Amino acid sequence: MIGAGSVVREIYQHLYFRSDYSALIEVAAVADPDDRCRNWFGDLAGLPAHRRFASHSEMLAQVELDVAQVNTPDHLHCGPAVDALNAGLDVVVPKPTAATVRDAHEMIRTAMRAGRFLGVDFHKREDPRIKEARARYRSGRYGTLQAAVFYMLDKLCVADPNHEPRFFATADFAERNTPVSFLTVHMADALMHIVNLVPVRVRATGYAQKLPSLRPIPVHGFDLVDTEVVFANGAVAHILTGWAVPNSAHALTVQSGRLLCSDGLIDLGLDTPGLREIHADGIFEVNPLFRNFESGGRVTGYGISGPGRLYQQILAMRNGTLSEAERAVAFSPMTLGFYTTLVLEGAEQSLTRGRKLEGGVTLGPEVDLCELAVSQIGPGAAKEYGLS
Ligand SMILES: NC(=O)c1ccc[n+]([C@@H]2O[C@H](COP(=O)([O-])OP(=O)(O)OC[C@H]3O[C@@H](n4cnc5c(N)ncnc54)[C@H](O)[C@@H]3O)[C@@H](O)[C@H]2O)c1
């Protein structure tokens, strides 16, 4: 384990210790420079002091391991992942692959060279509604994608460091990260997973109106971002993401998606998964599809089976039972999240270069993703990803 922050608390601790996949996984060591996170996880996993490291390099040098799961912040995925791959380990990272195209390319190239597995946990790919939408779209029954609108909006407590308990390990997470890196990537990936289209242009508009008003700790970051993505076939998507929906919302994440196609449309009711509760605190939509705490302590759901299936694939590859077809899909740039990182970096660049209006709105310019890829990884590599 490299990095033991909030994604481990929310998802991976259940995968390792209480899931159908737990028998595949023996947690052998943890590396995290933060004492509190390292020891919280070390205690949970029953690791002795000599299996707890402040540095991943020391861990890789001292412990015999098969897999590294790299749960560091997005911009720090690449270094530990590349080190682990070069040390002969397979690697799993939570979404997104990396914060930049250069890092994502480096990780993919290293995995290919080392002949090791690189798995990116985009758990929405395992959501049964996304899987069904993908199969139906790919059958041709809706024709060609023309336009899509997706939104994914977290309650304010996710981004608010004044809220107890605090969601992220660091108080400034929502300042150092945007809703694009934390949320847009989920929806961009889900959409591309369904339609298999390559993005070519991105433009983003950001709204910073609620987060800066938080007290006593204000957050100088975006509440909401609209990312417009244009695909190679001319289809357009608007992906709206944020983390400033009032805490009284009916779900931790208010989210949905529509795909409008030449011969039909798909309507994904992502935050109405079929269990509505009414109790003293209000009315809530519960999403047992994502994470389901069963009696007896087992945890199931696509939040668990997403990464769990990556571990199954690792084992199959090691046992020589991963078929050529499965291998081709697992190692494709779409599966490895390359295009999602491309959208992410393009949207972040658009926001950085944007014109700031009075009142907290940033109007970003259009970013050409082919030019971005060529400038970051060179024309030869960009061409291999179909970008030239
Ligand atoms: N929080 C979620 O629910 C969630 C869900 C899906 C994916 N993710 C992804 O998971 C990753 C981690 O996010 P998070 O929310 O857990 O962040 P976080 O800030 O809560 O935790 C990050 C952890 O990494 C540690 N770390 C930093 N540098 C390190 C290094 N060099 N070596 C080892 N550990 C290091 C930090 O000390 C911290 O404990 C990100 O890529 C994020 O996008 C998070």
The ligand as an SDF file (V2000), in Angstrom:
LIG
                    3D

 44 48  0  0  0  0  0  0  0  0999 V2000
  -11.5340    9.9000   -1.6730 N   0  0  0  0  0  0  0  0  0  0  0  0
  -12.2000    9.0970   -2.4880 C   0  0  0  0  0  0  0  0  0  0  0  0
  -13.3100    8.6320   -2.2000 O   0  0  0  0  0  0  0  0  0  0  0  0
  -11.5810    8.7200   -3.8210 C   0  0  0  0  0  0  0  0  0  0  0  0
  -12.3490    7.9480   -4.6570 C   0  0  0  0  0  0  0  0  0  0  0  0
  -11.7930    7.4890   -5.8340 C   0  0  0  0  0  0  0  0  0  0  0  0
  -10.4890    7.8190   -6.1360 C   0  0  0  0  0  0  0  0  0  0  0  0
   -9.7430    8.6280   -5.3390 N   0  0  0  0  0  0  0  0  0  0  0  0
   -8.3500    8.8870   -5.7300 C   0  0  0  0  0  0  0  0  0  0  0  0
   -7.4970    8.3240   -4.7400 O   0  0  0  0  0  0  0  0  0  0  0  0
   -6.2430    9.0270   -4.7100 C   0  0  0  0  0  0  0  0  0  0  0  0
   -5.9710    9.4860   -3.3030 C   0  0  0  0  0  0  0  0  0  0  0  0
   -7.0020   10.3750   -2.9200 O   0  0  0  0  0  0  0  0  0  0  0  0
   -7.5090   10.4990   -1.4250 P   0  0  0  0  0  0  0  0  0  0  0  0
   -8.8780   11.0510   -1.5120 O   0  0  0  0  0  0  0  0  0  0  0  0
   -7.2980    9.2330   -0.6840 O   0  0  0  0  0  0  0  0  0  0  0  0
   -6.4760   11.6290   -0.9050 O   0  0  0  0  0  0  0  0  0  0  0  0
   -5.9730   11.8900    0.5950 P   0  0  0  0  0  0  0  0  0  0  0  0
   -5.3270   13.2230    0.5860 O   0  0  0  0  0  0  0  0  0  0  0  0
   -7.0640   11.6170    1.5570 O   0  0  0  0  0  0  0  0  0  0  0  0
   -4.8460   10.7480    0.8240 O   0  0  0  0  0  0  0  0  0  0  0  0
   -3.6300   10.6890    0.1040 C   0  0  0  0  0  0  0  0  0  0  0  0
   -2.6310    9.9460    0.9660 C   0  0  0  0  0  0  0  0  0  0  0  0
   -1.4160    9.7580    0.2260 O   0  0  0  0  0  0  0  0  0  0  0  0
   -0.3350   10.0120    1.1120 C   0  0  0  0  0  0  0  0  0  0  0  0
    0.8740   10.3400    0.3520 N   0  0  0  0  0  0  0  0  0  0  0  0
    1.2290   11.5120   -0.2060 C   0  0  0  0  0  0  0  0  0  0  0  0
    2.4170   11.4090   -0.8180 N   0  0  0  0  0  0  0  0  0  0  0  0
    2.8310   10.1190   -0.6570 C   0  0  0  0  0  0  0  0  0  0  0  0
    3.9690    9.4010   -1.0790 C   0  0  0  0  0  0  0  0  0  0  0  0
    4.9400    9.9730   -1.8010 N   0  0  0  0  0  0  0  0  0  0  0  0
    4.0750    8.1020   -0.7270 N   0  0  0  0  0  0  0  0  0  0  0  0
    3.1070    7.5150    0.0090 C   0  0  0  0  0  0  0  0  0  0  0  0
    1.9820    8.1560    0.4240 N   0  0  0  0  0  0  0  0  0  0  0  0
    1.8530    9.4490    0.0940 C   0  0  0  0  0  0  0  0  0  0  0  0
   -0.8290   11.1390    2.0050 C   0  0  0  0  0  0  0  0  0  0  0  0
   -0.0660   11.2430    3.1900 O   0  0  0  0  0  0  0  0  0  0  0  0
   -2.2690   10.7050    2.2570 C   0  0  0  0  0  0  0  0  0  0  0  0
   -2.3840    9.8360    3.3500 O   0  0  0  0  0  0  0  0  0  0  0  0
   -6.3860   10.1690   -5.7160 C   0  0  0  0  0  0  0  0  0  0  0  0
   -5.8560    9.7450   -6.9480 O   0  0  0  0  0  0  0  0  0  0  0  0
   -7.9060   10.3430   -5.8240 C   0  0  0  0  0  0  0  0  0  0  0  0
   -8.3110   10.9510   -7.0260 O   0  0  0  0  0  0  0  0  0  0  0  0
  -10.2660    9.0780   -4.1730 C   0  0  0  0  0  0  0  0  0  0  0  0
  1  2  1  0
  2  3  2  0
  2  4  1  0
  4  5  1  0
  4 44  2  0
  5  6  2  0
  6  7  1  0
  7  8  2  0
  8  9  1  0
  8 44  1  0
  9 10  1  0
  9 42  1  0
 10 11  1  0
 11 12  1  0
 11 40  1  0
 12 13  1  0
 13 14  1  0
 14 15  2  0
 14 16  1  0
 14 17  1  0
 17 18  1  0
 18 19  2  0
 18 20  1  0
 18 21  1  0
 21 22  1  0
 22 23  1  0
 23 24  1  0
 23 38  1  0
 24 25  1  0
 25 26  1  0
 25 36  1  0
 26 27  1  0
 26 35  1  0
 27 28  2  0
 28 29  1  0
 29 30  1  0
 29 35  2  0
 30 31  1  0
 30 32  2  0
 32 33  1  0
 33 34  2  0
 34 35  1  0
 36 37  1  0
 36 38  1  0
 38 39  1  0
 40 41  1  0
 40 42  1  0
 42 43  1  0
M  CHG  2   8   1  16  -1
M  END
$$$$
